[in-house]
Amino acid sequence: MTSYQNKSNWILNATADSLFVVGPPFIILCLIFLFPDYFIAEQDVSPFLWILVVLGVDVSHVYSTLFRTYFEPTTFQKHKTILTLVPALVWVIGILCYSIDSLLFWHILAYLAVFHFIRQQYGFLRIYVQKEERPRWFTRLENTLVYTITVIPVLIWHLSGDRSFVWFVKDDFFIQSFSSAIPLLLVFLFATIGVYAMAELYFCLHQKVYNTAKYLLLTGTFISWYFGIVYFNSDLIFTLFNVICHGVPYIMLIWVYGNKKTNQQKTERAWYSFLFSYKGVIIYVLILLLLAYVEEGFWNALIWNEHTEYFILFRAIPAVSNLHLATFLVPLLSVPQVTHYIIDGFIWKIKDDQFDWKKYILG
């Protein structure tokens, strides 16, 4: 009897990836159904959960990019020009957009974020299928699937007009109530899943291979986007799926990159090597939390004036009431986030690093 071979290309190992990359959507969904009185009845994100999830994961993961770029000596020296220009241009363009209309600024930021979130799922998919041998048409079908299970829920969000959550601020999406189109989108969504499942089953039986990591990633992506946006209509549930399922895997990916690089090259500075050793994981996370706390402290003091009880050190900073000053400050405070969106699309395509990240991360 011919045995089936698992072609999973785990980033670190099956246990770590299951916990931190592909596992979060399943864990969150289980918690929702185990404790419906809390998760379904509670519509809003409590201040405590906001600190834990938004600051602790969402904002923190933005700063993990620093360890792949600005804090990584060899990469920064080689790509200093682009790494310096991007934040400057982001601020200037942000000021221009905000000066035209503050909502235009948030429109652009929201759609840039959605694109970034979708592309991350595509990126993880490409990591997990590296050991597979499939024809080009199947790869295209697979790519179509990952875009379908992410884009369709966002389109439904735009057309339903009744979602009780926003991405950043109210009206940052162009919402147009057209609910009659939603059934057609759902048919397309589940039809695409069905076609892909049959094609995958064919190759699984024909080639005697399977890919646990890929199946978990695709299923988890569907859970996160469909249940987080379409099935449930809750700010709390959307935030949990959206933030945790995006931020936690990214933080782990950056750490694994640093860990494998320092283990292979042995040439990075001592502090960098320590952070990306198992002994330094806590310090790595604490640095991200500290940077996130400082950024949110300024946001809270200058712009939002929310959750002030958690930002005692920033209470002396007066809130900005002058529109002209806000035109400069809001884009400035957004620079880390937008730079993360842009740089993330670049850093994994760098071809002349001394460390061949594709060899060690992708396999």
C-alpha positions as CSV (number, residue, x, y, z in Angstrom):
1,M,0.0,0.0,0.0
2,T,1.4,3.4,-1.1
3,S,1.8,5.9,1.8
4,Y,1.0,9.5,1.4
5,Q,3.7,12.1,1.8
6,N,3.1,15.4,3.7
7,K,4.5,18.3,1.7
8,S,4.0,20.9,4.4
9,N,6.8,23.5,4.4
10,W,6.5,24.7,8.0
11,I,8.2,28.1,8.7
12,L,9.6,26.9,12.0
13,N,8.0,23.6,12.9
14,A,4.5,22.1,13.0
15,T,3.9,23.0,16.6
16,A,5.0,26.6,16.4
17,D,3.3,27.3,13.1
18,S,0.0,25.7,14.3
19,L,0.0,27.9,17.4
20,F,1.1,31.2,15.9
21,V,0.5,31.2,12.2
22,V,-2.4,28.9,11.1
23,G,-4.0,28.3,14.5
24,P,-5.3,31.7,15.7
25,P,-8.5,31.6,13.5
26,F,-9.5,28.2,14.8
27,I,-8.8,29.2,18.4
28,I,-10.8,32.4,18.2
29,L,-13.8,30.6,16.5
30,C,-13.8,27.9,19.2
31,L,-13.8,30.5,21.9
32,I,-16.7,32.4,20.3
33,F,-18.8,29.2,20.2
34,L,-17.7,28.1,23.6
35,F,-18.5,31.4,25.2
36,P,-21.3,33.0,23.1
37,D,-22.8,34.9,25.9
38,Y,-19.6,37.0,26.0
39,F,-18.3,37.2,22.5
40,I,-21.6,37.4,20.6
41,A,-23.6,39.5,23.1
42,E,-20.6,41.8,23.7
43,Q,-20.5,44.0,20.6
44,D,-17.8,46.5,21.6
45,V,-14.1,46.1,22.3
46,S,-13.5,46.7,26.0
47,P,-10.6,49.0,27.0
48,F,-8.7,46.0,28.4
49,L,-9.1,44.0,25.2
50,W,-8.1,47.1,23.2
51,I,-4.8,47.2,25.1
52,L,-4.3,43.5,24.7
53,V,-5.2,43.1,21.1
54,V,-4.9,46.4,19.3
55,L,-1.9,47.8,21.1
56,G,-0.4,44.4,22.0
57,V,-0.7,42.8,18.6
58,D,-1.8,45.2,15.9
59,V,0.5,48.1,16.6
60,S,3.3,45.9,17.9
61,H,3.5,43.9,14.7
62,V,4.1,47.1,12.7
63,Y,7.3,47.6,14.6
64,S,8.5,44.1,14.1
65,T,9.4,45.2,10.5
66,L,12.2,47.3,12.0
67,F,14.1,44.1,12.8
68,R,14.0,43.1,9.1
69,T,15.1,46.6,7.9
70,Y,16.2,49.6,10.0
71,F,17.5,47.5,13.0
72,E,19.2,45.0,10.8
73,P,22.7,46.4,10.1
74,T,23.5,44.7,6.8
75,T,20.1,45.3,5.2
76,F,19.9,48.9,6.2
77,Q,23.3,49.7,4.9
78,K,22.6,48.1,1.5
79,H,19.2,49.7,1.1
80,K,19.6,52.9,3.1
81,T,18.2,55.1,0.3
82,I,14.9,53.5,-0.1
83,L,14.5,52.8,3.6
84,T,15.1,56.5,4.3
85,L,13.0,57.9,1.4
86,V,9.9,55.8,2.1
87,P,8.9,57.3,5.5
88,A,9.7,60.8,4.3
89,L,7.5,60.4,1.2
90,V,4.8,58.7,3.2
91,W,4.6,61.8,5.5
92,V,4.6,64.3,2.6
93,I,2.0,62.5,0.7
94,G,0.0,62.0,3.8
95,I,0.0,65.7,4.5
96,L,-1.1,66.4,1.0
97,C,-4.0,64.0,1.2
98,Y,-5.1,65.1,4.7
99,S,-5.0,68.8,3.6
100,I,-7.3,68.0,0.7
101,D,-9.7,66.1,2.9
102,S,-9.1,64.2,6.1
103,L,-11.5,61.5,5.0
104,L,-9.5,61.1,1.8
105,F,-6.5,60.3,3.9
106,W,-8.4,57.6,5.8
107,H,-9.8,56.2,2.6
108,I,-6.3,55.6,1.2
109,L,-5.0,54.3,4.5
110,A,-7.9,51.8,4.9
111,Y,-7.6,50.4,1.4
112,L,-3.8,50.2,1.6
113,A,-4.3,48.2,4.8
114,V,-6.8,45.8,3.3
115,F,-4.4,45.2,0.4
116,H,-1.6,44.5,2.8
117,F,-3.7,42.1,4.9
118,I,-4.8,40.2,1.8
119,R,-1.3,40.0,0.4
120,Q,0.0,38.6,3.7
121,Q,-2.2,35.5,3.3
122,Y,-1.0,35.1,-0.3
123,G,2.6,35.3,1.0
124,F,2.1,32.6,3.6
125,L,0.4,30.4,1.0
126,R,3.4,30.7,-1.2
127,I,5.7,29.7,1.7
128,Y,3.6,26.6,2.5
129,V,3.4,25.3,-1.0
130,Q,7.2,25.5,-1.8
131,K,7.6,21.7,-1.8
132,E,4.6,21.0,-4.0
133,E,4.9,20.2,-7.7
134,R,1.7,21.4,-9.4
135,P,1.0,22.7,-12.9
136,R,0.7,26.4,-13.6
137,W,-3.1,26.3,-13.9
138,F,-3.4,24.8,-10.5
139,T,-1.2,27.5,-9.0
140,R,-3.4,30.2,-10.6
141,L,-6.5,28.5,-9.2
142,E,-4.9,28.4,-5.8
143,N,-4.0,32.1,-6.0
144,T,-7.5,32.8,-7.1
145,L,-8.9,31.0,-4.1
146,V,-6.8,32.9,-1.5
147,Y,-7.9,36.2,-3.1
148,T,-11.5,35.1,-3.4
149,I,-11.8,34.1,0.3
150,T,-10.4,37.5,1.4
151,V,-11.8,39.9,-1.2
152,I,-15.4,38.6,-1.3
153,P,-16.0,39.2,2.4
154,V,-14.7,42.8,2.0
155,L,-17.0,43.3,-1.0
156,I,-19.9,42.0,1.0
157,W,-19.0,44.5,3.7
158,H,-19.1,47.3,1.2
159,L,-22.5,46.2,-0.2
160,S,-24.3,45.2,2.9
161,G,-24.3,48.7,4.5
162,D,-25.1,47.3,7.9
163,R,-21.8,46.3,9.4
164,S,-21.3,47.5,13.0
165,F,-17.5,47.9,12.7
166,V,-15.1,50.0,10.7
167,W,-11.5,49.5,9.6
168,F,-10.0,52.7,11.0
169,V,-12.7,55.4,11.3
170,K,-16.3,55.9,10.3
171,D,-16.8,56.1,6.5
172,D,-13.3,55.1,5.6
173,F,-14.8,52.6,3.2
174,F,-17.0,53.5,0.3
175,I,-20.1,51.8,1.5
176,Q,-22.9,51.4,-1.0
177,S,-26.0,49.3,0.1
178,F,-26.7,46.8,-2.6
179,S,-27.6,43.7,-0.7
180,S,-29.2,41.9,-3.8
181,A,-25.6,41.3,-5.1
182,I,-24.5,39.5,-1.9
183,P,-26.1,36.1,-2.8
184,L,-24.2,36.1,-6.1
185,L,-20.9,36.8,-4.3
186,L,-21.5,34.0,-1.9
187,V,-22.2,31.6,-4.7
188,F,-19.0,32.6,-6.4
189,L,-17.1,32.2,-3.1
190,F,-18.3,28.7,-2.3
191,A,-18.1,27.6,-6.0
192,T,-14.5,28.6,-6.1
193,I,-13.8,26.7,-2.8
194,G,-15.6,23.7,-4.3
195,V,-13.6,23.7,-7.6
196,Y,-10.4,24.1,-5.7
197,A,-11.2,21.3,-3.3
198,M,-11.9,18.9,-6.2
199,A,-8.7,19.9,-7.9
200,E,-6.7,19.5,-4.7
201,L,-8.3,16.1,-4.0
202,Y,-7.4,14.9,-7.5
203,F,-3.7,15.8,-7.1
204,C,-3.7,14.5,-3.6
205,L,-4.9,11.1,-4.8
206,H,-2.8,11.1,-8.0
207,Q,0.5,12.3,-6.5
208,K,0.0,10.6,-3.1
209,V,0.8,13.8,-1.3
210,Y,-1.0,16.2,1.0
211,N,-0.1,19.5,2.7
212,T,-1.4,20.0,6.2
213,A,0.1,23.5,6.6
214,K,-1.6,24.7,3.4
215,Y,-5.0,23.2,4.3
216,L,-4.9,24.8,7.8
217,L,-3.8,28.2,6.3
218,L,-6.6,28.3,3.7
219,T,-9.2,27.1,6.1
220,G,-8.1,29.6,8.7
221,T,-8.1,32.4,6.2
222,F,-11.7,31.6,5.3
223,I,-12.7,31.4,8.9
224,S,-11.0,34.7,9.7
225,W,-12.5,36.7,6.8
226,Y,-15.9,35.0,6.5
227,F,-16.8,34.7,10.1
228,G,-15.1,37.9,11.1
229,I,-16.8,40.1,8.5
230,V,-19.9,38.2,7.0
231,Y,-21.2,35.6,9.5
232,F,-20.9,37.7,12.6
233,N,-21.7,41.5,12.8
234,S,-19.6,42.4,15.8
235,D,-16.8,44.9,16.4
236,L,-15.3,42.7,19.0
237,I,-15.3,39.5,16.8
238,F,-14.1,41.4,13.8
239,T,-11.2,43.0,15.8
240,L,-10.1,39.6,17.2
241,F,-10.0,37.9,13.8
242,N,-8.6,40.8,11.9
243,V,-5.9,41.8,14.4
244,I,-4.7,38.5,15.9
245,C,-4.8,36.5,12.7
246,H,-2.7,39.1,10.9
247,G,-0.4,40.4,13.6
248,V,0.7,37.3,15.5
249,P,1.9,35.3,12.4
250,Y,3.8,38.3,11.2
251,I,5.6,38.8,14.5
252,M,6.6,35.2,14.4
253,L,7.8,35.3,10.8
254,I,10.1,38.2,11.6
255,W,11.5,36.4,14.6
256,V,12.1,33.2,12.6
257,Y,13.8,35.1,9.9
258,G,16.2,36.7,12.5
259,N,16.7,33.4,14.3
260,K,17.6,31.5,11.1
261,K,19.8,34.3,9.9
262,T,21.9,34.6,13.0
263,N,22.2,30.8,13.2
264,Q,23.5,30.6,9.7
265,Q,25.7,33.7,9.4
266,K,27.1,34.2,13.0
267,T,28.1,37.7,11.9
268,E,25.3,39.9,13.3
269,R,25.8,42.1,16.3
270,A,25.5,40.5,19.7
271,W,22.3,42.3,20.7
272,Y,20.7,41.2,17.4
273,S,21.7,37.6,17.8
274,F,20.4,37.6,21.4
275,L,17.0,38.9,20.5
276,F,16.6,36.2,17.9
277,S,17.7,33.4,20.2
278,Y,15.1,31.5,22.3
279,K,16.4,33.3,25.4
280,G,15.7,36.7,23.8
281,V,12.1,36.1,22.6
282,I,10.6,37.9,25.6
283,I,12.9,40.9,25.1
284,Y,12.0,41.0,21.4
285,V,8.3,41.1,22.3
286,L,8.8,43.7,25.1
287,I,10.6,46.0,22.7
288,L,7.7,45.8,20.3
289,L,5.2,46.5,23.1
290,L,7.2,49.5,24.3
291,L,7.3,51.0,20.8
292,A,3.6,50.3,20.3
293,Y,2.8,51.9,23.7
294,V,4.7,55.1,22.9
295,E,3.0,55.5,19.5
296,E,-0.5,54.9,21.0
297,G,0.4,57.2,23.8
298,F,0.9,60.1,21.3
299,W,-2.2,59.1,19.3
300,N,-4.3,59.1,22.5
301,A,-2.9,62.4,23.8
302,L,-2.9,64.4,20.6
303,I,-5.8,63.0,18.5
304,W,-8.1,60.3,20.0
305,N,-8.3,61.2,23.7
306,E,-9.4,57.6,24.5
307,H,-8.2,55.0,27.0
308,T,-6.4,57.8,28.9
309,E,-6.2,55.7,32.0
310,Y,-3.6,53.5,30.3
311,F,-1.4,56.5,29.2
312,I,-0.7,58.4,32.4
313,L,2.8,59.4,31.1
314,F,1.2,61.3,28.2
315,R,-1.5,63.2,30.1
316,A,0.5,66.4,30.1
317,I,0.4,66.5,26.3
318,P,-2.5,68.7,25.1
319,A,-4.9,67.5,22.5
320,V,-4.7,69.0,19.1
321,S,-7.7,71.2,18.2
322,N,-6.1,73.1,15.4
323,L,-7.0,71.6,12.0
324,H,-3.8,72.9,10.4
325,L,-1.6,71.3,13.1
326,A,-3.6,68.0,12.8
327,T,-2.8,68.1,9.0
328,F,0.8,67.5,9.9
329,L,0.5,65.4,13.0
330,V,-2.0,62.7,11.9
331,P,0.1,61.8,8.8
332,L,3.2,61.9,11.0
333,L,1.8,59.5,13.5
334,S,0.7,57.2,10.7
335,V,4.2,57.0,9.2
336,P,5.2,53.8,11.0
337,Q,2.1,52.0,9.9
338,V,2.1,53.1,6.3
339,T,5.8,52.6,6.0
340,H,5.2,49.0,7.3
341,Y,2.6,48.4,4.5
342,I,4.9,49.7,1.8
343,I,8.3,48.3,3.0
344,D,6.7,44.9,3.7
345,G,6.0,44.6,0.0
346,F,9.7,45.2,-0.7
347,I,11.7,43.5,2.0
348,W,10.8,40.0,1.0
349,K,11.8,40.7,-2.6
350,I,15.3,41.9,-1.9
351,K,17.6,39.7,-4.0
352,D,21.1,40.7,-2.9
353,D,21.0,40.1,0.8
354,Q,24.0,38.1,2.1
355,F,21.4,36.0,3.8
356,D,19.3,34.0,1.4
357,W,16.0,34.3,3.2
358,K,14.1,32.3,0.6
359,K,16.5,29.3,1.1
360,Y,16.1,29.2,4.9
361,I,12.5,30.5,5.3
362,L,10.8,29.0,2.3
363,G,13.0,25.9,2.2
